[in-house]
Amino acid sequence: MQKVNFTAMKNGSPAEFKLLSDLDEEYSKTLPDRILKLLKMLADDDGGYQISRLDHVLQTATRAYRSGASDEWIVAALLHDMGDVIAPDNHSVVAAEILKPFVSEEIFWVVRHHGVFQGFYYWHHIGRNQHAREEFRGHRYFDSAEKFCDEWDQNSFDPDYETLPLEFFVPYVNKIFLAQPTV
């Protein structure tokens, strides 16, 4: 692989930055594969649930798919907890930022805030404010976040649910992440 000669960007030439741009473009084409690898890492942990974290996101995406959701929503449901691999304390923000250039503003917002909305179902059991999501009441995407968690996320920990396999979602991931980013 060709490499640039500079060691500080301020010393780079137009030709070197063209080379880097071309290499970045090729690297971007492998984004779906890297995302799928990251998702597969969720299979290594169940977090104390009856199913693995991977099975949870697969169930969430399956529910989105079966409800007739758009491809963007299906992929968002699949990726909503992918941040758990590297940033469990702010996993929602990590997942949202990965999705941001490829999905609508609404989907970005919902994924970014789903952790707080999900807290409605259990935070009162661990000494946290169950109603923390109320700070967002009135936001134009509040109802979407509430629906995402209620219909797809909070109920996707069921070992008996007929969940679609990861391979089923590969074409969806490819479609979304090989599209021209909107940002």
Backbone bond lengths (Angstrom), bond angles and torsions (degrees), N, CA, C in turn:
res aa  C-N    CA-C-N  psi(-1)  N-CA   C-N-CA  omega(-1)  CA-C   N-CA-C  phi
1 M - - - 1.450 - - 1.526 109.02 -
2 Q 1.308 114.69 136.29 1.455 119.25 176.91 1.515 110.24 -67.81
3 K 1.335 115.03 149.50 1.458 120.68 178.53 1.516 109.25 -132.68
4 V 1.297 115.80 155.19 1.461 121.32 175.39 1.525 109.22 -76.65
5 N 1.305 116.52 162.01 1.467 121.32 178.34 1.522 112.46 -94.38
6 F 1.324 118.14 -21.82 1.469 119.43 -173.96 1.522 111.97 -73.96
7 T 1.324 114.75 155.43 1.463 122.17 175.03 1.523 111.02 -115.86
8 A 1.319 116.75 -4.58 1.465 123.70 173.86 1.527 106.42 -137.92
9 M 1.293 117.27 132.50 1.463 120.85 -174.21 1.528 112.69 -57.61
10 K 1.336 115.94 -32.69 1.465 117.84 -178.46 1.527 112.06 -63.62
11 N 1.317 117.93 -14.91 1.462 121.59 -179.72 1.533 113.23 -100.03
12 G 1.308 117.69 4.61 1.461 120.89 -177.72 1.518 112.48 -76.51
13 S 1.314 114.52 152.13 1.465 120.97 179.11 1.528 109.88 -97.58
14 P 1.326 117.40 161.77 1.463 119.68 175.18 1.535 112.46 -55.19
15 A 1.314 117.47 -39.38 1.466 120.77 179.65 1.529 111.04 -64.30
16 E 1.325 116.80 -38.79 1.465 119.91 179.45 1.532 110.88 -67.13
17 F 1.325 116.28 -40.42 1.463 118.34 179.36 1.529 111.78 -71.53
18 K 1.305 117.84 -29.56 1.463 121.73 173.07 1.525 109.27 -64.50
19 L 1.333 116.63 -43.82 1.459 121.02 176.93 1.527 110.39 -58.80
20 L 1.322 117.21 -47.59 1.462 121.10 -179.87 1.528 111.29 -62.75
21 S 1.307 116.52 -39.27 1.458 120.58 178.28 1.525 110.58 -63.16
22 D 1.318 116.62 -43.41 1.467 120.25 178.38 1.526 111.33 -63.94
23 L 1.326 116.74 -41.24 1.466 120.72 178.93 1.534 111.02 -66.83
24 D 1.333 116.40 -38.90 1.470 120.43 176.67 1.523 111.32 -61.91
25 E 1.325 115.79 -39.27 1.459 120.14 179.04 1.528 110.70 -62.84
26 E 1.309 116.78 -42.28 1.469 120.56 177.77 1.529 110.81 -66.46
27 Y 1.325 116.46 -41.53 1.460 121.38 179.56 1.533 110.53 -62.00
28 S 1.324 116.89 -38.28 1.466 121.25 -179.87 1.522 111.46 -61.04
29 K 1.305 117.14 -29.20 1.462 120.70 -179.73 1.534 112.21 -67.84
30 T 1.321 116.70 -16.80 1.465 120.50 179.19 1.536 112.14 -97.63
31 L 1.325 117.37 5.28 1.463 120.98 -178.97 1.527 112.68 -56.92
32 P 1.337 119.38 -46.12 1.474 117.25 178.99 1.522 113.01 -57.42
33 D 1.325 117.96 -38.59 1.471 120.45 179.31 1.523 111.32 -64.65
34 R 1.324 116.76 -40.55 1.470 119.92 179.25 1.528 111.28 -67.54
35 I 1.320 116.25 -37.64 1.469 120.21 177.85 1.528 109.96 -64.49
36 L 1.311 117.00 -43.58 1.467 120.05 179.37 1.527 111.30 -64.26
37 K 1.320 117.98 -37.05 1.471 120.73 175.88 1.521 110.54 -62.92
38 L 1.318 116.07 -43.43 1.461 120.37 179.04 1.530 110.22 -62.97
39 L 1.321 116.73 -43.48 1.462 119.67 177.54 1.525 111.67 -59.36
40 K 1.321 116.60 -41.62 1.464 120.21 -179.47 1.528 112.03 -60.71
41 M 1.331 116.46 -26.02 1.462 119.93 177.26 1.520 111.48 -65.44
42 L 1.332 117.24 -22.84 1.464 120.50 177.70 1.524 112.37 -67.33
43 A 1.318 116.80 -16.66 1.468 120.69 179.01 1.528 111.76 -71.55
44 D 1.323 116.93 -17.18 1.465 121.15 -175.59 1.524 114.01 -77.90
45 D 1.346 117.47 -6.37 1.456 119.59 -174.33 1.519 109.92 -143.91
46 D 1.319 115.37 140.44 1.468 118.93 174.90 1.517 111.27 -107.86
47 G 1.329 117.92 -8.26 1.453 120.85 177.95 1.525 113.70 59.16
48 G 1.324 117.15 16.43 1.455 120.88 -178.46 1.523 113.77 93.07
49 Y 1.303 116.76 -4.90 1.466 120.87 177.06 1.532 109.73 -79.15
50 Q 1.311 117.02 172.14 1.458 121.40 178.65 1.524 112.76 -76.93
51 I 1.310 117.03 -13.50 1.465 122.06 179.36 1.527 108.98 -130.97
52 S 1.318 116.41 163.66 1.469 120.12 178.57 1.526 110.45 -72.06
53 R 1.314 114.87 163.97 1.466 119.81 176.05 1.528 110.32 -62.32
54 L 1.327 117.32 -34.17 1.465 120.01 176.29 1.520 110.04 -64.07
55 D 1.333 117.30 -46.10 1.459 119.74 178.77 1.533 110.85 -60.22
56 H 1.323 116.87 -34.81 1.471 120.63 178.32 1.532 110.90 -62.29
57 V 1.325 117.35 -49.23 1.470 118.22 -178.72 1.524 110.86 -69.40
58 L 1.326 117.17 -32.61 1.466 119.61 175.60 1.530 110.42 -64.53
59 Q 1.330 116.87 -41.08 1.471 119.83 176.96 1.518 110.86 -64.09
60 T 1.319 116.45 -41.90 1.459 120.55 179.89 1.522 110.11 -61.36
61 A 1.329 116.55 -46.21 1.467 121.06 178.96 1.524 111.03 -66.59
62 T 1.324 117.44 -37.05 1.462 120.90 177.84 1.525 110.29 -62.59
63 R 1.315 116.07 -43.47 1.471 119.74 178.11 1.530 110.48 -62.91
64 A 1.322 116.68 -41.64 1.473 119.94 177.63 1.523 110.00 -61.39
65 Y 1.318 116.27 -47.09 1.457 121.47 179.72 1.533 111.10 -59.17
66 R 1.313 116.29 -47.88 1.468 120.48 -176.58 1.528 112.67 -69.42
67 S 1.318 116.35 -19.86 1.467 119.01 177.49 1.530 111.60 -86.72
68 G 1.335 116.88 -1.16 1.460 120.40 178.73 1.516 114.18 85.28
69 A 1.321 117.12 20.45 1.463 121.46 -179.13 1.526 111.01 -64.99
70 S 1.317 115.72 159.97 1.460 121.70 177.21 1.530 110.22 -69.06
71 D 1.314 115.43 164.61 1.467 120.29 177.88 1.524 111.51 -57.97
72 E 1.336 116.96 -39.79 1.469 120.18 178.89 1.521 111.43 -61.59
73 W 1.331 116.85 -44.18 1.467 120.32 178.93 1.522 111.01 -64.70
74 I 1.322 117.01 -40.34 1.469 120.60 179.74 1.518 110.34 -61.45
75 V 1.323 117.11 -46.19 1.466 120.47 178.97 1.525 110.66 -66.84
76 A 1.310 117.59 -38.85 1.468 120.03 177.10 1.529 110.74 -62.16
77 A 1.324 116.66 -40.86 1.463 120.02 177.57 1.526 110.56 -63.66
78 L 1.315 116.08 -38.36 1.463 120.73 178.71 1.527 111.68 -66.57
79 L 1.310 116.82 -37.66 1.464 121.07 -173.77 1.527 114.60 -97.65
80 H 1.312 118.69 -3.88 1.461 120.57 -169.61 1.531 114.41 -56.81
81 D 1.313 118.56 -28.21 1.471 121.29 -179.65 1.529 112.70 -111.16
82 M 1.319 118.09 11.82 1.463 119.33 -176.83 1.529 112.02 -62.48
83 G 1.309 117.97 -23.85 1.453 121.34 177.76 1.516 113.21 -65.04
84 D 1.337 117.57 -17.30 1.469 121.38 178.40 1.526 111.93 -56.28
85 V 1.325 116.73 -29.49 1.467 120.71 -177.66 1.523 111.12 -61.89
86 I 1.326 116.90 -40.89 1.471 119.69 -173.30 1.522 114.10 -120.10
87 A 1.333 118.35 -14.69 1.466 120.32 -175.83 1.529 110.65 -149.26
88 P 1.327 117.64 68.21 1.462 118.99 -175.17 1.529 114.35 -59.77
89 D 1.311 118.30 -29.50 1.462 120.00 -177.48 1.525 113.46 -77.42
90 N 1.313 117.48 -20.76 1.466 120.35 175.97 1.530 110.18 -137.12
91 H 1.313 115.44 41.03 1.460 121.21 -176.17 1.519 112.95 -59.59
92 S 1.317 117.35 -33.41 1.465 120.42 -179.58 1.523 111.33 -62.54
93 V 1.319 115.52 -43.37 1.468 120.82 -178.93 1.527 110.15 -66.34
94 V 1.323 117.01 -41.92 1.468 121.39 179.58 1.526 110.35 -61.27
95 A 1.325 116.83 -49.68 1.464 120.40 -179.71 1.527 110.88 -61.39
96 A 1.323 116.70 -42.62 1.460 120.48 -178.95 1.525 111.49 -62.71
97 E 1.316 116.75 -41.84 1.472 119.87 -178.70 1.524 111.43 -66.98
98 I 1.323 117.43 -33.60 1.470 120.26 176.04 1.524 109.71 -66.38
99 L 1.313 116.68 -40.43 1.457 121.72 -179.09 1.530 113.95 -75.94
100 K 1.313 117.45 -27.74 1.467 123.10 -168.13 1.526 115.55 -45.67
101 P 1.325 120.37 -48.35 1.470 118.27 -176.83 1.531 113.99 -70.84
102 F 1.318 117.83 -7.82 1.460 120.95 -170.53 1.524 115.01 -118.33
103 V 1.324 117.28 -8.21 1.467 120.36 -176.01 1.524 110.42 -127.42
104 S 1.307 115.17 170.95 1.462 120.75 179.31 1.531 111.16 -67.64
105 E 1.302 114.60 162.13 1.468 121.01 176.53 1.528 110.61 -58.76
106 E 1.321 116.54 -38.92 1.457 121.24 179.61 1.523 111.21 -61.11
107 I 1.310 117.16 -49.35 1.466 120.91 -178.71 1.521 110.61 -64.45
108 F 1.322 117.01 -42.15 1.462 120.75 175.90 1.530 109.93 -55.35
109 W 1.322 117.05 -49.19 1.463 121.64 -176.80 1.527 110.75 -63.02
110 V 1.312 116.29 -44.28 1.469 119.82 -178.82 1.525 111.02 -62.22
111 V 1.325 117.56 -48.21 1.471 119.97 179.90 1.525 109.96 -63.01
112 R 1.328 117.27 -41.93 1.460 121.03 -178.68 1.529 111.94 -60.47
113 H 1.324 116.98 -34.42 1.471 120.75 -174.88 1.525 113.76 -106.47
114 H 1.335 117.95 2.75 1.463 118.18 -174.60 1.528 112.91 -62.00
115 G 1.322 118.24 -27.97 1.466 120.11 179.36 1.521 112.40 -61.00
116 V 1.327 115.83 -42.57 1.467 120.57 178.56 1.533 109.87 -69.11
117 F 1.311 117.05 -40.97 1.460 120.33 179.13 1.530 111.08 -66.47
118 Q 1.319 116.50 -36.79 1.462 120.89 178.30 1.533 110.63 -66.76
119 G 1.333 116.39 -29.60 1.461 120.75 178.76 1.517 113.65 -57.64
120 F 1.322 117.00 -23.09 1.462 121.66 177.95 1.522 111.73 -53.86
121 Y 1.327 116.68 -32.28 1.456 121.21 -173.53 1.529 113.93 -84.18
122 Y 1.344 117.08 -15.98 1.464 115.89 -174.82 1.529 115.87 -148.77
123 W 1.290 119.42 -13.86 1.465 119.00 -174.24 1.525 113.07 -59.04
124 H 1.316 118.45 -32.20 1.465 120.55 179.67 1.533 111.69 -64.23
125 H 1.333 117.29 -20.20 1.469 120.99 178.17 1.525 112.39 -81.59
126 I 1.319 117.00 -14.39 1.475 119.83 -177.30 1.526 111.88 -122.33
127 G 1.325 116.52 21.98 1.454 121.05 174.21 1.522 115.09 79.48
128 R 1.303 116.91 19.08 1.468 120.27 177.57 1.523 109.19 -111.33
129 N 1.298 115.86 167.22 1.456 121.79 -176.81 1.527 111.17 -77.94
130 Q 1.298 116.24 107.05 1.459 122.86 179.64 1.527 111.38 -59.21
131 H 1.302 116.81 -28.26 1.459 121.21 -174.27 1.535 112.60 -101.67
132 A 1.317 116.94 23.36 1.469 120.61 -179.68 1.527 111.98 -58.78
133 R 1.307 116.98 -30.01 1.468 119.61 -179.64 1.532 112.12 -65.60
134 E 1.316 117.15 -16.54 1.468 120.48 -179.53 1.530 112.16 -61.93
135 E 1.324 117.60 -22.14 1.467 118.93 176.57 1.532 111.03 -61.57
136 F 1.328 116.64 -19.16 1.462 121.38 179.57 1.534 112.79 -99.28
137 R 1.323 116.62 -1.31 1.477 119.88 179.94 1.533 107.60 -55.55
138 G 1.293 116.31 134.02 1.458 121.00 -177.68 1.523 113.23 97.50
139 H 1.327 116.78 -16.79 1.464 119.52 176.10 1.529 107.93 -68.47
140 R 1.305 116.24 144.45 1.466 119.52 -174.34 1.534 113.53 -63.48
141 Y 1.338 117.79 -18.12 1.465 119.69 179.82 1.523 113.18 -108.33
142 F 1.326 116.68 9.29 1.462 120.94 -179.91 1.531 110.49 -55.98
143 D 1.319 117.30 -50.14 1.467 120.63 -176.99 1.524 111.58 -62.35
144 S 1.323 117.49 -36.18 1.472 120.74 178.24 1.520 111.23 -65.57
145 A 1.334 116.69 -41.03 1.464 120.27 178.99 1.522 110.56 -67.29
146 E 1.312 115.74 -41.34 1.463 120.25 178.18 1.528 110.25 -61.53
147 K 1.332 116.48 -44.02 1.467 121.61 179.42 1.530 110.72 -65.76
148 F 1.331 117.75 -44.45 1.464 121.89 178.79 1.522 110.47 -53.29
149 C 1.323 115.75 -49.57 1.470 119.71 -178.10 1.519 111.71 -70.55
150 D 1.327 117.73 -42.68 1.456 120.55 -175.53 1.523 112.60 -69.89
151 E 1.327 117.32 -43.85 1.457 119.99 -172.89 1.526 114.27 -91.43
152 W 1.325 117.31 -26.73 1.468 119.06 -173.64 1.532 114.11 -119.12
153 D 1.320 118.35 -39.13 1.470 120.79 -168.98 1.521 113.52 -90.07
154 Q 1.314 118.32 -58.62 1.468 121.37 -170.65 1.522 113.37 -64.77
155 N 1.309 118.05 -20.69 1.464 121.16 -177.69 1.531 112.47 -104.54
156 S 1.303 117.63 16.42 1.471 121.33 -175.92 1.532 112.36 -107.37
157 F 1.324 114.65 53.66 1.464 121.53 177.10 1.535 109.77 -130.55
158 D 1.318 115.98 29.33 1.455 123.16 -169.27 1.533 110.99 -101.21
159 P 1.335 117.79 113.11 1.466 119.82 -179.15 1.534 113.13 -66.48
160 D 1.327 117.83 -15.26 1.456 120.97 -178.66 1.530 113.43 -98.76
161 Y 1.320 117.00 -2.56 1.469 119.86 -179.71 1.532 109.57 -73.72
162 E 1.323 116.99 135.33 1.462 121.43 179.51 1.521 109.14 -77.47
163 T 1.315 114.33 95.55 1.455 122.82 -173.88 1.526 110.84 -95.30
164 L 1.321 115.01 136.88 1.464 119.43 175.73 1.525 109.62 -72.21
165 P 1.332 118.35 146.51 1.474 120.99 -178.51 1.526 111.67 -76.25
166 L 1.309 116.11 162.35 1.459 121.64 179.04 1.531 111.31 -55.27
167 E 1.315 117.21 -39.07 1.459 121.32 -178.25 1.531 111.81 -57.02
168 F 1.324 116.97 -31.98 1.458 120.94 178.29 1.527 111.36 -61.07
169 F 1.328 116.00 -34.71 1.462 120.87 -174.26 1.525 114.11 -89.36
170 V 1.327 117.46 -7.83 1.474 120.44 -178.78 1.531 112.11 -54.71
171 P 1.332 120.26 -46.59 1.467 118.87 179.03 1.535 113.07 -60.95
172 Y 1.316 117.54 -32.16 1.461 121.35 178.10 1.532 110.34 -68.62
173 V 1.327 115.48 -44.77 1.467 120.09 178.09 1.523 109.86 -61.60
174 N 1.318 116.77 -45.04 1.470 120.29 178.60 1.526 110.84 -60.37
175 K 1.320 116.81 -46.14 1.466 120.11 -178.22 1.522 111.63 -59.08
176 I 1.308 116.79 -46.16 1.473 120.60 -176.11 1.528 110.94 -71.85
177 F 1.326 117.86 -45.62 1.461 120.09 -172.46 1.524 114.50 -88.61
178 L 1.313 117.39 -6.73 1.470 118.89 172.64 1.527 110.61 -100.39
179 A 1.316 116.72 -2.13 1.452 120.46 175.63 1.528 109.42 -75.15
180 Q 1.302 115.47 159.47 1.470 120.38 177.36 1.523 108.35 -65.11
181 P 1.327 118.32 124.11 1.472 120.12 178.30 1.530 110.81 -57.83
182 T 1.336 115.64 146.19 1.458 120.64 -179.52 1.522 112.62 -85.05
183 V 1.304 117.07 -10.61 1.474 120.97 -178.80 1.507 109.49 -104.33
